[in-house]
Structure formats: structure tokens, C-alpha cells
Amino acid sequence: MKNINQLLEEHSELVSERLFLRPISLTDAEDMYEYMADEETVKFLFEPHKELTQTKKMIENYFLKEPLGKYALVLKESNKMIGAIEFRVHEWNKSGELGFTMNRSFWGKGYMNEAGNLILDLAFNKLGLERVFSESDTRNAASSKLMSRLGMTHEGTMRKNHMIRGTLVDSVYYSILKEEYQQA
């Protein structure tokens, strides 16, 4: 059997009806900066980027350093990168952690739901995982709604478990099990 890293490499590109998920590259810097510089988009993550060089450094030091499971969300029709979705696998308990960010100009159109479903298919049908989980700042209602739309169940709230912009914040925690995904 192939190991998880081999499988993630084989599935480094995923396709849905409207999206193409692929590894993030430096050519995505301008599209990524467009949303990383937007206060509304990143308010539950970190301070907005002030210049393009910050975004380029983030791509170099984070996305290029360990690219497996990190995807650019690219619109098929325009080839525009509109967000990122990340999937970190925890082999020891056959689970995966889902994270996501998207350009505010594309919110409410179902793109992140479409990308999330690609990742759930990858997790359960190709990687053989048993559980996928995600968490977000309790104030981020849109992320909670997305997790619910993906079939995840709210498991609880972890108090003061993340440092966001110098403040400890509470996070809501959601998950979906393989059998729940298969029944849906």
C-alpha cells in the first residue's frame, strides 16, 4: 500500500465542475495578495498583508516549503486563483484537518463547498481516512455554516485555544466520519 505522502502527491490536482485545485505557486502571488490584503477576509486569521512581498514570502516559506495537501482554488473559466484550501493528514489516528480561505469577492457562490467536497472525497475514498475535522474562530459564522454544509457535526467549543492577532480566541470544532460521509 502507498503511504499518505505518495497518495497526496498523486492527487495534488483535483477537478470539480467549476474549480481546479492545484499546488500554490509564486505565480499566484497577485491573486492571493488580493484577498490577503483584505481586512474582512483575514480578520479571523492574521493582520492583512500590507504589500505584495508579504504574500510572496508566505508562499515561499509556507506553501512551497511543504506543498502536499495545500491547494490553490482556481476558477476553470478564468484561471483566477480565488482562495486556498489546506488538508493536513494525521496518520496516527487516520484523520485529516481542513482549513480554508477565500477571496471575499467570491463568497456565497458555493465555491468553497465545492472544494471542500473534493477534499472529503480525497480523504475518505482515496486516502482511506476515518475522520475529517475543522475548526474556526467562534465569531466566524460563515465558516461554521460551511462546515455544516459539508456534513460536519458541531462537536464543541475549545476555549482560548488559538492566538489571533495577539488575542486568545475560542474555536468551534466540527468533524465528519467516514460512515457519515458515505451515508450522505
C-alpha positions in Angstrom: 0.0 0.0 0.0 1.2 3.5 -0.8 1.9 5.9 2.0 -0.1 9.1 2.6 2.5 11.4 1.1 2.6 9.4 -2.1 -1.2 9.5 -2.4 -1.2 13.2 -1.7 1.4 13.7 -4.4 -0.7 11.6 -6.9 -3.7 13.7 -6.0 -2.0 17.1 -6.0 -4.5 18.3 -8.6 -8.3 17.9 -8.2 -11.1 18.9 -10.5 -14.7 19.8 -9.9 -17.4 21.3 -12.1 -16.2 24.9 -11.8 -12.8 24.6 -10.0 -9.3 23.3 -10.5 -7.4 22.6 -7.3 -3.6 22.5 -7.7 -0.4 23.4 -5.7 0.1 27.0 -4.9 3.0 28.7 -6.8 4.6 32.1 -6.8 2.6 32.9 -9.9 -0.4 33.1 -7.6 1.0 35.9 -5.5 -1.0 38.8 -7.0 -4.3 36.8 -6.8 -3.5 35.7 -3.2 -2.5 39.2 -2.2 -5.9 40.5 -3.4 -7.6 38.6 -0.5 -4.7 38.5 2.0 -4.7 42.3 2.0 -8.5 42.5 2.6 -9.3 43.1 6.3 -12.7 41.3 6.1 -11.2 38.2 4.6 -8.4 37.7 7.1 -9.9 39.2 10.2 -10.2 35.8 11.9 -6.7 34.7 10.8 -4.0 37.4 11.0 -3.2 41.1 10.1 -3.9 41.9 6.5 -0.9 42.0 4.2 0.4 45.5 3.5 2.4 44.7 0.4 2.8 42.0 -2.2 6.2 41.0 -0.8 4.5 39.7 2.4 2.3 37.4 0.3 5.3 36.2 -1.8 7.2 35.3 1.4 4.2 33.5 2.8 4.0 31.4 -0.4 7.8 30.7 -0.4 8.0 29.9 3.4 4.7 28.0 3.8 3.1 26.8 0.6 6.3 25.9 -1.3 8.2 24.5 1.7 5.7 21.7 2.3 3.2 21.7 -0.6 1.4 18.4 0.0 -2.3 18.9 0.9 -2.2 22.7 0.1 -4.2 23.7 -2.9 -5.0 26.9 -4.8 -8.7 27.2 -5.7 -8.7 28.2 -9.4 -11.7 29.1 -11.4 -11.8 27.0 -14.6 -13.5 29.7 -16.6 -10.9 32.5 -15.9 -7.9 30.7 -14.4 -8.1 33.1 -11.5 -6.9 31.8 -8.1 -9.7 32.8 -5.6 -8.6 31.0 -2.4 -6.7 28.2 -0.7 -7.7 25.0 0.9 -5.4 23.0 3.1 -5.6 19.4 4.2 -3.2 18.2 6.9 -3.3 14.4 7.5 -2.7 12.9 10.9 -1.8 9.4 10.1 -1.6 8.2 13.7 -5.4 8.4 14.1 -6.4 8.2 10.4 -7.8 11.8 10.4 -7.4 15.0 8.5 -7.7 18.6 9.3 -9.3 21.0 6.8 -8.6 24.7 6.6 -9.7 27.3 4.0 -9.6 30.9 3.0 -11.3 32.6 0.0 -11.4 36.0 -1.7 -14.4 37.8 -0.4 -15.4 38.8 -3.9 -16.3 35.1 -4.4 -18.1 34.4 -1.2 -21.7 33.0 -1.3 -21.3 31.2 -4.7 -20.6 27.7 -3.4 -17.0 27.5 -4.5 -15.6 26.6 -1.1 -18.3 24.0 -0.6 -17.3 22.5 -4.0 -13.6 22.5 -3.0 -14.4 21.0 0.4 -16.3 18.2 -1.2 -13.3 17.4 -3.3 -11.2 17.2 -0.2 -13.7 15.0 1.6 -13.7 12.6 -1.4 -9.9 12.6 -1.3 -9.8 11.9 2.4 -12.3 9.1 2.5 -12.2 7.5 -0.9 -8.5 7.8 -1.8 -6.6 8.2 1.4 -8.7 5.8 3.5 -9.1 8.2 6.5 -11.8 7.7 9.1 -12.4 11.3 10.2 -12.0 14.9 8.9 -12.2 17.8 11.2 -12.1 21.6 11.0 -12.2 24.5 13.4 -12.7 28.2 13.2 -13.0 31.3 15.4 -16.4 31.3 17.1 -17.1 34.7 15.6 -16.7 33.4 12.1 -20.3 32.3 11.3 -19.7 31.7 7.6 -17.0 29.1 8.4 -19.4 27.3 10.7 -22.1 27.3 8.1 -19.7 25.8 5.5 -18.6 23.1 7.9 -22.3 22.2 8.4 -23.0 22.2 4.7 -20.1 19.8 4.2 -22.0 17.4 6.5 -19.8 18.0 9.6 -21.2 17.8 13.1 -20.5 20.5 15.7 -18.6 18.8 18.4 -18.0 21.7 20.7 -16.1 24.8 21.5 -12.5 24.9 22.6 -11.9 27.9 24.8 -9.0 30.3 24.2 -7.2 27.7 22.1 -5.9 30.0 19.2 -3.9 33.2 19.2 -5.4 35.5 16.6 -3.8 39.0 16.3 -2.4 38.8 19.8 -5.7 37.7 21.4 -6.7 34.2 22.6 -9.9 33.3 21.0 -12.4 30.4 21.2 -12.9 28.0 18.4 -15.8 25.9 17.2 -14.8 22.4 16.3 -16.6 20.3 13.6 -16.0 16.8 12.2 -17.4 14.2 9.8 -16.8 10.4 10.0 -16.2 8.2 7.0 -19.5 6.3 7.6 -21.4 9.7 7.8 -19.8 10.8 4.5 -20.7 7.6 2.8 -24.4 7.7 4.0 -24.8 11.3 2.8 
